[in-house]
Amino acid sequence: MVLAGFVQLLWQLIAIQRSERLGFDYSGIGPAARRVATVMLPMLFGLAVFQINTALDTLIAFVLCAKEGGAETATWFGVTFDLPIKAGAVGALNFAQRMYQFPLGVFGIAVATAIFPALSRAADGDDGAFADTLRRGVRLTMFIGLPASAGLVVVALPLVRVILERYAFTANDAAFVAGILTGYAVAVWAYSMTHVLTRAFYAKQDPRTPLRISMAMVVLNLLLNVTLIWPLGAAGLAWSTAGCAILQVIVLLLAVRRYVTRPVDHGVWRSWLRTFVGTAVMVGALVAIAVNVDAGQMSRVTVMGVLALEVIVGAVVFGAFALIARMDEVGWVLRRRG
């Protein structure tokens, strides 16, 4: 991951260098730079809320996790209790987090990054363009994120088996990780949309609103974590993070009405409804495959074939539905790729 970050930075520097020679100019350091930092630093915290929440998930799992071959109880302040999280949960959480972050990084954050310049240009006075750009952003993130969420939930077990199952990593371990991944995956669309909405506030020079909302979500996630781990174990940590992400989107949409009277207008609702129906059709096709195979008992090679089939069928079914329904988002995605 660190190497990928350096490669991404180098790639961008080379692209910039082709159009304009880079140099060092310190004349801008002063009040202007301080203003940028004043706006940027709160926004960075607002965008990092998912990393903070997943770090809290891992920390709680580490503290309340039974040790392999060790005690399954703990004594705090004279009270002895059963540890709610089974051994190996920290590693399982890390694996699940990497898997749900893949579609988020490839699609969700990419959409937010691409749309941010348009939001910034429109924020200077063209309220109509700002509203249209924001609505396009939330439509596009739902169009990409919802089928990604649903698909990841359905293929969680075969995906984990294909990527991780080898050597000491058993089918039972795969099922454990898949259960955690399911909790995280239900909110991939929400993680993505939060990045768009947070950047909308940043474009309006208002980083403090999403910062306050993010801080509240971190506190709520902590409370839900220590509540849900008792009935759900390690999976409760994932469901807590996902629930907070969905709530954060709702609160951000309500808060952004300060700048956009109707961020979710008729066009957005219609797009979301079509995306939901298309996703439901896709899930139906994937479930039809899943019920006829037992991904937990097949050989790893066979599971690879099943996973490939599910990915292809899911993409074709949802894509076909979007084309038949004449969803504008198809054209937006294709033009962006072009």
C-alpha positions as CSV (number, residue, x, y, z in Angstrom):
1,M,0.0,0.0,0.0
2,V,2.8,2.4,0.8
3,L,4.6,1.6,-2.5
4,A,1.3,2.1,-4.3
5,G,1.0,5.6,-2.8
6,F,4.5,6.5,-3.9
7,V,3.8,5.2,-7.4
8,Q,0.6,7.3,-7.6
9,L,2.4,10.4,-6.4
10,L,5.2,9.9,-9.0
11,W,2.8,9.3,-11.8
12,Q,1.0,12.6,-11.0
13,L,4.3,14.5,-10.8
14,I,5.4,13.1,-14.2
15,A,2.0,14.1,-15.8
16,I,2.3,17.7,-14.3
17,Q,5.9,18.0,-15.4
18,R,4.9,17.4,-19.0
19,S,2.7,20.4,-19.1
20,E,4.6,22.8,-16.8
21,R,8.0,22.7,-15.2
22,L,7.8,22.4,-11.5
23,G,9.8,24.6,-9.2
24,F,9.8,26.0,-5.7
25,D,8.2,29.2,-4.9
26,Y,7.9,30.2,-1.3
27,S,6.2,33.5,-1.9
28,G,2.8,32.0,-1.2
29,I,3.6,31.0,2.3
30,G,1.9,33.4,4.6
31,P,-1.8,34.3,5.3
32,A,-3.0,32.5,2.2
33,A,-1.3,29.3,3.1
34,R,-2.6,29.5,6.6
35,R,-6.2,29.9,5.3
36,V,-5.7,26.8,3.1
37,A,-4.5,24.9,6.2
38,T,-7.4,26.2,8.3
39,V,-9.8,24.7,5.8
40,M,-7.9,21.6,4.8
41,L,-7.0,20.2,8.2
42,P,-10.6,19.8,9.5
43,M,-11.6,18.3,6.1
44,L,-8.9,15.7,6.4
45,F,-10.2,14.6,9.7
46,G,-13.7,14.5,8.3
47,L,-12.6,12.3,5.4
48,A,-10.5,10.1,7.7
49,V,-13.5,9.1,9.9
50,F,-13.7,5.6,8.3
51,Q,-10.0,5.0,9.0
52,I,-10.5,6.2,12.6
53,N,-13.5,3.9,13.0
54,T,-11.8,0.9,11.6
55,A,-8.8,1.6,13.8
56,L,-11.1,1.7,16.8
57,D,-12.6,-1.6,15.6
58,T,-9.2,-3.2,15.5
59,L,-8.2,-1.8,18.9
60,I,-11.3,-3.0,20.6
61,A,-10.9,-6.4,19.0
62,F,-7.3,-6.5,20.3
63,V,-8.3,-5.7,23.9
64,L,-11.3,-7.9,24.1
65,C,-10.1,-10.9,22.0
66,A,-9.5,-14.3,23.4
67,K,-5.9,-15.4,22.8
68,E,-5.1,-18.6,20.8
69,G,-4.7,-21.4,23.4
70,G,-5.1,-18.9,26.2
71,A,-7.7,-17.7,28.6
72,E,-11.2,-16.9,27.3
73,T,-12.1,-14.7,30.3
74,A,-10.8,-11.5,31.7
75,T,-11.1,-9.7,35.0
76,W,-11.5,-6.0,35.2
77,F,-12.0,-4.1,38.4
78,G,-12.7,-7.4,40.2
79,V,-15.3,-8.5,37.7
80,T,-14.7,-11.6,35.6
81,F,-16.4,-11.9,32.2
82,D,-16.2,-14.0,29.1
83,L,-14.2,-12.3,26.3
84,P,-16.8,-11.5,23.5
85,I,-14.4,-11.9,20.5
86,K,-12.8,-15.1,19.6
87,A,-9.2,-15.7,18.8
88,G,-7.9,-14.5,15.4
89,A,-10.4,-11.7,15.2
90,V,-7.8,-8.9,14.8
91,G,-6.3,-10.6,11.7
92,A,-9.8,-11.3,10.3
93,L,-10.8,-7.7,10.7
94,N,-7.7,-6.5,8.9
95,F,-8.4,-8.9,6.0
96,A,-12.1,-7.8,5.8
97,Q,-11.2,-4.1,5.9
98,R,-8.7,-4.4,3.0
99,M,-11.4,-6.1,0.9
100,Y,-14.2,-3.6,1.4
101,Q,-11.7,-0.7,0.9
102,F,-10.8,-1.9,-2.6
103,P,-14.1,-0.9,-4.3
104,L,-14.2,2.2,-2.1
105,G,-10.7,3.3,-3.3
106,V,-11.1,2.3,-6.9
107,F,-14.6,3.7,-7.5
108,G,-16.0,5.7,-4.6
109,I,-13.0,8.0,-3.8
110,A,-12.3,8.3,-7.6
111,V,-15.7,9.8,-8.2
112,A,-15.4,12.2,-5.3
113,T,-11.9,13.3,-6.4
114,A,-13.1,13.8,-10.0
115,I,-16.1,15.8,-9.1
116,F,-14.4,18.1,-6.6
117,P,-12.9,20.6,-9.1
118,A,-16.4,21.2,-10.6
119,L,-17.8,21.7,-7.1
120,S,-15.1,24.2,-6.3
121,R,-15.7,26.2,-9.5
122,A,-19.4,26.3,-9.0
123,A,-19.2,27.2,-5.3
124,D,-18.0,30.8,-6.1
125,G,-21.5,31.9,-7.0
126,D,-23.2,29.6,-9.4
127,D,-25.6,27.9,-7.0
128,G,-27.5,26.1,-9.8
129,A,-24.3,24.5,-11.1
130,F,-23.2,23.6,-7.6
131,A,-26.5,21.9,-6.9
132,D,-26.5,20.0,-10.2
133,T,-22.9,18.9,-9.6
134,L,-23.6,17.7,-6.1
135,R,-26.7,15.8,-7.3
136,R,-24.8,14.2,-10.0
137,G,-22.2,13.1,-7.5
138,V,-24.6,11.5,-5.1
139,R,-26.4,9.8,-8.0
140,L,-23.1,8.4,-9.4
141,T,-21.8,7.1,-6.1
142,M,-25.1,5.3,-5.5
143,F,-25.1,3.9,-9.0
144,I,-21.6,2.5,-8.5
145,G,-21.7,1.9,-4.7
146,L,-25.0,0.1,-4.2
147,P,-24.4,-2.8,-6.6
148,A,-20.8,-3.0,-5.3
149,S,-22.1,-3.3,-1.7
150,A,-24.7,-5.9,-2.6
151,G,-22.3,-7.9,-4.8
152,L,-19.6,-7.9,-2.2
153,V,-22.1,-9.3,0.4
154,V,-23.2,-12.1,-1.9
155,V,-19.7,-13.1,-3.0
156,A,-18.0,-12.6,0.4
157,L,-17.3,-16.2,1.1
158,P,-16.0,-17.3,-2.3
159,L,-14.0,-14.1,-2.5
160,V,-12.3,-14.7,0.8
161,R,-11.6,-18.3,0.0
162,V,-10.0,-17.4,-3.3
163,I,-7.8,-14.6,-1.9
164,L,-6.9,-16.0,1.5
165,E,-7.5,-19.8,1.8
166,R,-4.1,-21.6,1.7
167,Y,-1.7,-23.1,4.2
168,A,-3.0,-22.6,7.8
169,F,-6.0,-20.5,6.6
170,T,-8.9,-22.9,6.6
171,A,-12.5,-22.9,5.3
172,N,-13.7,-22.0,8.8
173,D,-11.4,-19.0,8.9
174,A,-12.7,-18.0,5.5
175,A,-16.3,-18.1,6.8
176,F,-15.3,-16.0,9.8
177,V,-13.7,-13.3,7.7
178,A,-16.7,-13.4,5.3
179,G,-19.1,-12.7,8.1
180,I,-17.1,-9.6,9.1
181,L,-16.8,-8.5,5.5
182,T,-20.5,-8.7,5.0
183,G,-21.0,-6.2,7.8
184,Y,-18.6,-3.7,6.3
185,A,-19.8,-4.3,2.7
186,V,-23.4,-3.2,3.2
187,A,-22.2,0.4,3.4
188,V,-19.7,0.7,0.6
189,W,-22.1,3.1,-1.1
190,A,-22.3,5.2,2.1
191,Y,-18.5,5.4,2.5
192,S,-18.3,6.6,-1.1
193,M,-21.1,9.2,-0.8
194,T,-19.6,10.7,2.4
195,H,-16.5,11.6,0.4
196,V,-18.6,13.5,-2.1
197,L,-20.7,15.3,0.5
198,T,-17.6,16.2,2.6
199,R,-15.9,17.8,-0.4
200,A,-19.1,19.8,-1.1
201,F,-18.7,21.5,2.3
202,Y,-15.0,22.0,1.6
203,A,-15.8,23.7,-1.7
204,K,-18.1,26.1,0.2
205,Q,-15.2,26.8,2.7
206,D,-17.1,25.1,5.5
207,P,-15.0,22.3,6.8
208,R,-16.3,22.5,10.4
209,T,-19.7,21.1,9.7
210,P,-18.5,17.7,8.4
211,L,-15.8,17.8,11.1
212,R,-18.4,18.0,13.9
213,I,-20.5,15.3,12.2
214,S,-17.5,13.0,11.9
215,M,-16.6,13.5,15.5
216,A,-20.1,12.5,16.6
217,M,-19.9,9.4,14.4
218,V,-16.6,8.4,16.0
219,V,-18.2,8.6,19.4
220,L,-21.3,6.8,18.3
221,N,-19.2,4.1,16.6
222,L,-17.3,3.5,19.9
223,L,-20.5,3.1,21.8
224,L,-22.0,0.8,19.3
225,N,-18.8,-1.2,19.2
226,V,-18.8,-2.0,22.9
227,T,-22.6,-2.8,22.6
228,L,-22.7,-5.0,19.5
229,I,-19.6,-7.2,20.2
230,W,-21.5,-9.1,22.9
231,P,-24.3,-10.5,20.7
232,L,-22.4,-10.5,17.4
233,G,-18.7,-10.8,18.3
234,A,-16.2,-9.4,15.8
235,A,-18.9,-8.9,13.2
236,G,-20.6,-6.4,15.5
237,L,-17.6,-4.1,15.0
238,A,-18.2,-4.1,11.2
239,W,-21.9,-3.6,11.5
240,S,-21.3,-0.7,13.9
241,T,-19.0,1.0,11.4
242,A,-21.4,0.4,8.5
243,G,-24.4,1.8,10.5
244,C,-22.5,4.9,11.5
245,A,-21.5,5.5,7.8
246,I,-25.1,5.3,6.7
247,L,-26.2,7.6,9.5
248,Q,-23.4,10.0,8.5
249,V,-24.7,10.2,5.0
250,I,-28.2,11.1,6.2
251,V,-26.9,13.8,8.5
252,L,-24.6,15.3,5.8
253,L,-27.5,15.4,3.3
254,L,-29.6,17.2,5.9
255,A,-26.8,19.6,6.7
256,V,-25.9,20.4,3.1
257,R,-29.4,21.9,2.6
258,R,-27.7,25.1,3.9
259,Y,-26.2,25.4,0.5
260,V,-28.5,23.3,-1.7
261,T,-32.2,23.6,-1.0
262,R,-33.0,20.1,-2.3
263,P,-29.9,18.0,-2.6
264,V,-32.1,14.9,-3.1
265,D,-34.6,16.1,-5.7
266,H,-37.0,14.1,-7.9
267,G,-34.3,13.2,-10.3
268,V,-32.0,11.8,-7.6
269,W,-34.9,9.8,-6.0
270,R,-35.7,8.4,-9.5
271,S,-32.1,7.5,-10.1
272,W,-31.8,5.9,-6.7
273,L,-35.0,3.8,-7.2
274,R,-33.7,2.5,-10.6
275,T,-30.3,1.7,-9.0
276,F,-32.1,-0.2,-6.2
277,V,-34.2,-2.2,-8.7
278,G,-31.2,-2.9,-10.9
279,T,-29.3,-4.1,-7.8
280,A,-32.2,-6.3,-6.7
281,V,-32.3,-7.9,-10.1
282,M,-28.5,-8.4,-10.0
283,V,-28.7,-9.9,-6.5
284,G,-31.5,-12.3,-7.6
285,A,-29.2,-13.6,-10.4
286,L,-26.3,-14.0,-8.0
287,V,-28.4,-15.8,-5.4
288,A,-29.7,-18.1,-8.1
289,I,-26.1,-19.2,-8.7
290,A,-25.2,-19.2,-5.0
291,V,-28.0,-21.5,-3.9
292,N,-26.9,-24.1,-6.4
293,V,-23.3,-24.3,-5.2
294,D,-21.8,-24.7,-1.8
295,A,-18.8,-22.3,-1.8
296,G,-17.9,-23.5,1.7
297,Q,-17.3,-27.1,0.6
298,M,-15.9,-26.7,-3.0
299,S,-12.2,-26.9,-3.8
300,R,-10.4,-23.6,-4.1
301,V,-10.0,-24.0,-7.8
302,T,-13.7,-24.6,-8.3
303,V,-14.5,-21.6,-6.1
304,M,-12.4,-19.4,-8.4
305,G,-14.6,-20.4,-11.3
306,V,-17.8,-19.8,-9.4
307,L,-16.5,-16.3,-8.3
308,A,-15.5,-15.4,-11.8
309,L,-19.0,-16.5,-13.0
310,E,-20.7,-14.4,-10.3
311,V,-18.7,-11.3,-11.1
312,I,-19.4,-11.6,-14.8
313,V,-23.1,-12.3,-14.3
314,G,-23.5,-9.5,-11.8
315,A,-21.8,-6.9,-14.1
316,V,-23.8,-8.0,-17.2
317,V,-27.1,-8.1,-15.4
318,F,-26.8,-4.7,-13.7
319,G,-25.2,-3.2,-16.8
320,A,-28.0,-4.5,-19.0
321,F,-30.7,-3.2,-16.6
322,A,-29.1,0.2,-16.6
323,L,-29.0,0.3,-20.4
324,I,-32.6,-0.8,-20.7
325,A,-33.7,1.7,-18.1
326,R,-31.7,4.4,-20.0
327,M,-30.0,5.6,-16.8
328,D,-28.0,8.7,-17.4
329,E,-25.2,7.4,-15.1
330,V,-24.2,4.9,-17.8
331,G,-23.3,7.8,-20.1
332,W,-21.5,9.7,-17.4
333,V,-19.3,6.7,-16.6
334,L,-18.5,5.9,-20.2
335,R,-17.7,9.5,-21.0
336,R,-15.4,9.6,-17.9
337,R,-13.6,6.5,-19.1
338,G,-13.3,7.9,-22.6
